[in-house]
Amino acid sequence: MSKGLKTILKSLMWMALIAYLIVAVSYRSDVSQSENICKGIKVDILDEEQKFVNAALVSEWVDSLRLPIVGSPIDSLQMETIESFLRTKPYIQTIDVYPTINGDCCITLSQRDVIFRVVSSEGHDFFVDTLGYILDPSRQWQKKVPVITTDIKLPFDTDKFGNLGQVFSDTTYYYLQKLSNFVNILEKDDFLSSLVTQIRFTGRLEPGKEEIRLVPRVGRQVIVLGNLEDMDSKLRRLKTFYLKTFKDGWWQDAYELCFQYGDKVVVKRNKRI
């Protein structure tokens, strides 16, 4: 093979290699750009049993921002804006917005953990969560929680909701925290939580002037626990009393069972005719 032919063949090989590299780089660039495009929004709710929020509702909230998301470069997504906006929703406790390796905009959230509901004769109706946050019950709610009814005039408007420690008075904060502690003790005990069907909060929002009354599942008696102090001890004595004496049948003609007199348990019965 002549030297000139070799030179021509080498030149052709280099030209082919350069052409291949150009095509390969161009193809890789197209693939890379495709991989960096947001393909969709994924909503991951860690505690779906709370039932305050679902994926459709979260997507609806995000859509209301009118931000370019699906089809936009991942690097251009305003994830902090989305996260800050969703954090304003009272039913969301924690929120995290981030891109996934599959090209999705992922929204991971947890909801507030409601422990009881308060309904008052003055028109108040609200949930209280584990962190002391008062929530509007207008959203659909399916989780069963204790309901506390009260005839006490609560010192805030019926449409006021938010963080107890920030927007409510010290008095409101004190008594709702006391009620939270009481409900927690009650709900942690399977026997007591099964025994009680209604909780009534009466009296006045003054030290020692408030009173807790319980309606049990069996019998016509009302259980009077007195004020919100020493609830752990009172509920423990209530459980012990029922377990030891229920077989005696006292509940068949009793109308009141009192635990507010120290260590004494007073059973008030209807007079037999």
Long-range contacts (C-beta under 8 A, 24 or more apart in sequence): 33-73, 35-103, 36-73, 36-74, 36-75, 36-103, 37-71, 37-72, 37-73, 37-74, 37-103, 38-69, 38-70, 38-71, 38-72, 38-73, 38-74, 38-77, 38-99, 38-103, 38-104, 38-105, 39-70, 39-102, 39-103, 39-104, 40-70, 40-103, 40-104, 40-105, 41-69, 41-70, 41-104, 41-105, 41-107, 42-100, 42-104, 42-105, 42-106, 42-107, 43-106, 43-107, 43-109, 44-106, 44-107, 44-108, 44-109, 45-109, 45-110, 45-111, 46-108, 46-109, 46-110, 47-110, 47-111, 47-113, 49-143, 50-111, 50-112, 50-113, 50-114, 50-143, 51-140, 51-141, 51-142, 51-143, 52-91, 52-111, 52-112, 52-139, 52-141, 53-89, 53-91, 53-92, 53-109, 53-111, 58-86, 58-107, 58-109, 61-85, 61-86, 61-89, 62-86, 62-107, 69-105, 70-105, 74-99, 74-103, 74-105, 77-105, 79-105, 82-107, 90-133, 90-135, 90-136, 90-161, 90-162, 91-135, 91-139, 93-129, 93-131, 114-141, 114-143, 114-145, 115-145, 115-146, 115-180, 115-183, 115-184, 115-187, 116-145, 116-146, 116-147, 116-148, 116-179, 116-180, 116-183, 116-199, 117-145, 117-146, 117-147, 117-148, 118-147, 118-148, 118-149, 118-150, 118-176, 118-179, 118-201, 119-147, 119-148, 119-149, 119-150, 120-149, 120-150, 120-151, 120-152, 120-154, 121-149, 121-150, 121-151, 122-153, 122-154, 122-158, 123-158, 124-154, 124-158, 125-158, 126-161, 128-164, 128-176, 128-179, 128-180, 130-180, 131-163, 132-163, 132-164, 132-165, 132-173, 132-176, 132-177, 132-180, 133-162, 133-163, 133-164, 134-160, 134-161, 134-162, 134-163, 134-164, 134-168, 134-176, 135-161, 136-161, 146-183, 146-186, 146-187, 146-196, 146-199, 147-198, 147-199, 148-179, 148-183, 148-199, 148-200, 148-201, 149-198, 149-199, 149-200, 149-201, 150-200, 150-201, 150-202, 151-202, 152-201, 152-202, 152-203, 152-204, 152-205, 152-210, 154-205, 155-205, 171-205, 172-205, 175-205, 175-210, 175-228, 178-228, 179-228, 181-228, 181-231, 182-212, 182-228, 182-231, 185-231, 185-232, 185-235, 186-235, 189-235, 189-239, 191-239, 191-242, 191-243, 192-235, 192-238, 192-239, 195-242, 196-223, 203-227, 211-260, 216-251, 218-251, 219-251, 219-252, 219-254, 220-254, 220-255, 221-251, 221-254, 221-255, 221-256, 221-257, 222-255, 222-256, 222-257, 223-257, 223-259, 224-256, 224-257, 224-258, 224-259, 224-260, 225-259, 225-260, 226-258, 226-259, 226-260, 227-260, 234-259, 234-260, 237-263, 237-265, 241-265
